[in-house]
Amino acid sequence: MPQVGFVPGDGIGPEVTAAARRVLDATGVAFDWIDGQAGEIPARDRDTPLPPETLEMVSRVGLVLKGPMANPIGHGYDSPNIGLRAAAALFANVRVAQSFEGAPTPFPGVDIVVIRELTEDIYNGARQMVGPDAAIAIKFVTRAASERIARFAFEYAIRNGRRRITVTHKAATLKPTDGLFLDTVRDVAKDYPSVECDDHLIDVLAMHLVRQPQQFDILLAPFQYGDILADLCAGIVGGLGLVPGASFGENAAFFEAAHGSAPKYAGLDKVNPTALILSGALLLDHIGEIAAAERVRAATRAVIAEGKATTYDIGGSAGTSAMAAAIAERVGA
């Protein structure tokens, strides 16, 4: 029985993680759930968004189903999401944007995976104020981390039957940093001749994505560009509520949706649980429960296509719990 950390997070997090857990339990796969707390509640009650026992738990257990967490904008504590990933030594984030029958989108047939590096780039913490009226943040890129994420991406492509990786960068102007990332990926690509590898400037890629996203397969990016592209791809397929994600290290993996904590919807039983439920399917893949994962995906697609128990963002009137119940019922049938 695998131990899995259960960290509900903030805002809508407790609702969507409960929905995902309900569906996972309906598969019949036995889990030993280990509860943990992080985010706004411990920040308020204990003056830290990352209690030591939670950091110890995620490091020890390795597998975590995690809800979204609030990240104060422009002030307050550092991102607890980044802190948890660092505690578990995660270096690769994967988000899967696919079109769903029944979910409104002008782009049917999209199936894009965004893979981003998690340890470097502009989010690495090298930042400071320079007096009261100026600030700096340093973009940091190494060959070692770039090679590691590149090999992860090519191995992911081979393992999942994908045939093309598009690297995104701004190497025309950021030659030392983005140039190093691009050159390193190109070097790694030579070891994987069965996978096509090309590249686009980040601005050019954004334009192509909103014109013909169906042409893309895997997008490989440094941290910041990948963060932006993942949300862009979510919008293309119908919204953040449909996009699952996972983050991987050598000895740990987190399964988490692409969306944020959406505090204005907290407690309303209103938001789409699909992203966390499908993140749960990625968890099942990771532990080798492939058949169960496929049942979760099939049930989710069937409920969305039917349209009778879907949430407001994809044209329905059901709540979070009702949609989860409908998916769980199909999974367990």
C-alpha angles and dihedrals in degrees: 000000000000118000111230125186113229113205110170098190127194140319109357090000097100091051098048095041090051088051092051092047090051091054093045091051089050090063090070092238107136117232131185100217116207112196120222136171130218137150132038100355097057089038088058099038102034104021093244130084090207113051114202093241091056092050089049092048097051091046092049100040097040097196116082135176102203134187125213119280131208117250112196110236116234096346144036130044126353120264110291088203091062090042093054092046090051091050090056093042093239116173107168130059122194125193123180119208113188132163116245127208104243096026112106112246135137088221114068118180098036117149110166130160117201114203118187136179113245109194106058143025122079093327096064095104099252098132140115146163116260101208119315098303108043138051138186135204121187123222107219124193130169132188091231096057092040091052092047094054091043092054090046090054095048092046089049090051093052094044092051100040096251122147110192136053121190114198116210124205146131095237093144090073105012092054101159098047107027089031090058091048092050095045091049093051090049090053092050091047089066088070092056107052093163091067119070114227126196135150144221135192107253094245093048091048091052089055093049092047093059092046104043114356092164090078093069129083113170123007115201117197147157116259103275099041091046091051091055096041093051091059092044090053090048090056090050093057098042109284147314091285089074101049121092125196145186137191123212139199133170093274106013143049133193123201113207140148124252094238130088132241096276094203095190088067096045113131094005096105087226113113129095113262094192096102094055093041091054089045084058088054088055088053089054090050090051094055093046098257092130097155092051091049091052091050090054092049093046093048092048093050091047094052092048093047092048091051097202098110104030132122128253096264092065097040103275136108102219124115130240094265094045092052091047090049091052092051092045091051092054092045092052096043 
